Amino acid sequence: MHATHPEHYANLSYLLNDALELLQPPIAIAFANAVPIGISTRATQPPAGCRFWQDAASGAFATSAEDHSLCAIGCYTHNLPMSATTHTDLTDTLKVLNDLGYVTEQDLAQIPALKSQSKHILYSPLAETPLPPDVVLLFVNAGQTLILAEAAQQVEAGNPPALGRPACAVVPQVINTGRAALSLGCCGARAYLDTLTDGVALFAIPGPKLEAYAQRIEVLSKANHILAGFHQARRSAVASGQFPTIKESLAAIS
């Protein structure tokens, strides 16, 4: 288990919050085989593991497979040991989803699942993470996602995939590939998380690339702000009957 530097992640959390104007703090997710000293464990089980993403905004805690046992799909995507009851729930869930035409047998093979297995999953605000995060999760709108997609192009030389159901699959997607991903959520996550409203999606950043992402996000956020002013000034000028050159539009915002 690696030690972390609290101030480092607190600074990165502040940078992300400030640059993107996030409404929810960045959430750190870390997989471990032991719980760090001072970190509490869960007292209650939520109906779905994705609920931990919302609860983590209030402080750090550790979970085990039992804490996720009411969420068979989440146990599958996170490669958690399943009890006989949870395994039966998974089978029954997949049958219902198949009968609805929502998830077919062919679809199942395309749903990301963790290749590795850990005893515990830790959730916390990024600023308070007790371990270097494996994934950092952001609750974002379309405008914020624009900046994140631009950052992904520069950090990873490619566009992040946009995943659909299940929302929890974004975690193994990022860990297995080492690349960022967008999740549009799923109807289940939107039922269990109050913060996942219709205008909100999830952007997941691989922990090892967090600093590189934060640096690019800071630059791109400032650039987008300036360029938005440029385009707004140009729109107003054209609407008033002018024919400004690029230099004239730039002068209008300098």
N, C-alpha and C positions, 0 to 999 in steps of 0.2 A: 504494500500500500504506500503510495507516494504522498509526501507532505505537500501542502499547498501554501501559497502566500496570500493570505486574506486581502491585503491591500491591493495586490495585483488584480484580483478578480473584482474587487470593489471598484477599482478605477475603470476596468473594462465595462462593468455594468453601468457606471455613470456615463461613460462615453456613448454607449449604445442608447441609453435612455435619452440623453441630451440630443444626439444626432438624429434619432428617429422619432423623438417625441412619443415614446411608447406610453400606452395607458396601463399596461401591466408590466411588472419588472421581468427581466430576462430570467428564465428558470434553468437551473443546472440539474442535469441528470447524470449520475455516476454509478457504475456497477462495481461491486466489491464483494469480497468473500468474508470480510469482517466489518463490523460497525465501529467507526471511530469513537474514541472516548468523548462523552458529553453529548452525543447525538441520540435523541429519543427514538423509540420505535412507535409504530402505530397502535392505537388503542381500539380503533374501530375499522371495519372493512367497508369500503365504498362499493357501490354496485358495478363500477367499472374502473380499471386502472388509470384511465386518462384523467379521472377526477383528481389524482395526485398532482397533476400539473397545476391545477387551480389552487389546491390547498398549499402547495409549496411556496406560494407568494407570501405566506404568513410566517415561514420559518423552516429550518432544516429538519428532516426526519428520515428514518430508514425504514424500508419495507422488506418483507421476505415473500416467498411464494404464497404462503398462507394469506397474506394481506391482499393478494391479487386473485384469490381463488374464486370469487364471484364473477370474474371476468375471464371466461374461457378463451375468448379470442385474444385478449391481451396476454394471457399465459402462453398461447401459441406463438404470437409475434415476438415475445420477449424470451422465448425458450425457457420458461420456468417449469420446474417439476410440478406435475399435476396429480392431485388425488384422484381416486376412482370416480368420485362425484364430479369433479371438474372435467375429467376426461369425458364422462357421459354428457355433461353440459355442452362440451365442444361438439361432440357428435350430433347431438340434438339440434344445436344452433346451426351447424352446417347443413343439416337436412332441411331446416326451415328456410334458410337463405337460398338453398338450391331450388326448393319447391316454388319460391317466389321469383326465381330467375334473377336474383340479386347477386349471388355468388355461385358460379358453376364450378364443376370439378376442374375445368381448364383454368378458371380464374385463380383458384387456390394456389396453384403452383407459382403464380406470379406475385403473390402477396409476400413481401419481405418478412423473414423471420431471423432472429439472431442466430449466428452460427456458434457463438460461445455461450457458456452458462455460468452465472454467478449466484451466490447465495443471497445477496442483498442488492436492492436498488435504492440509492439515496436521491432525495429530491430536496431542493432548496432554492431560495433566491440566489442568483449568480453571485451577488455581493457577499453572501454568507456561505458559499459552498465549502464543505469540509475537505473535499478532495478535488483534484483536477477533473473537470466534467468531461464525460464522454460525448455528451450532446448538450447544446444550449438551445433552448426553445423560446421563440419569440411569438407573441400574439400580435399580428400585424394586419393592417388594411392594405388596399391596393396601392396607395401612394408610397407607403413604406416598403412594400414588396418590390416596387420599381427599383428603389435604391439597392435593396438586397440582391436583386437579380443582376444589376449592373456590377455589384461587388463580386458576385459569383463568377461573372465573365472574366474579371481581372485576376481574382485569386486562383480560380480553378480552370481558366481558359475554356469555359463551357457554360451552358445554361442549366440551371437546376431543374430536375424533373418535378412535375406537379402530380402528387399522388391523391387518389380518392380513398374510398373505404378500404380498410379501417384506418382511422386517424392514427392509432398507435403504431402502425407499420412504418411511420416516418422515422421512428427511433432506430429500428434495425436497418432501415434503408441507409441512414447516415453512417451508422457504425460499420456496417458491412462494406460499404463503398469508400468511406473516408471523404465523402463529398456532401455538400449541403443539399437539402431538398425542401420543397414546399408541400404542405399537406392542406388540402381543401377541407379536411375534416370528414366526418361521416354523420349520419343522422343520430347515431348513438352518442357520440361525443357531444354533439350539439344539444342533446337532451340532458346530459349529465354535467356539463360545464356551463355555468351562467355567463362566463367570460367569452365563450365561443358563440357570439351572436352572428347573424347572417352576414354582417359586413367584415367579419374577422376570419383570418386563416392562420396557419401555423408555419413558421419558417424555422427549420432546424439546422444548426451550424455544428460541424464536427469540432469537438473541444480542442484538438491539437491545432486547428486553424483559426481559433477564435481571435487571437491577437491580430493576425493578418487581415481578417474580416473587419475587425473594429477599426483598424487604420484606414482601410479603403472606404468603409461606411462613413467615417468622419469627413473625408475629403469629398466623397460623392454627394453627401447631404448638403454641404456648403455649395458645391457646384450646381446642384439642382435648384437650390434657393435663388442663386444669382441668375441662372438661366430662365427660371420661371418668371422673374422680374423682366428679363429681356423680352420674352415672348408676350408678356402682358402689355408692355409698353408698345411693342410692335403692333399688337392687335388694336390697341386704342388709336394709334397713329393712322393705321389703314382705315379703321372705322370712321375716322374724322375726315377722310378724303386725301390723306397724305400718301406719298410713295417713298418711304424712308429707305435709305441704304442700310446695310448691316452696320456700318460705322456710325451712322446717325442713331440707330436703335441702341447701340452699345453706349453711345454718349449720353443717351437719355437715362440710363441707369447708373452711370458712373458717379 
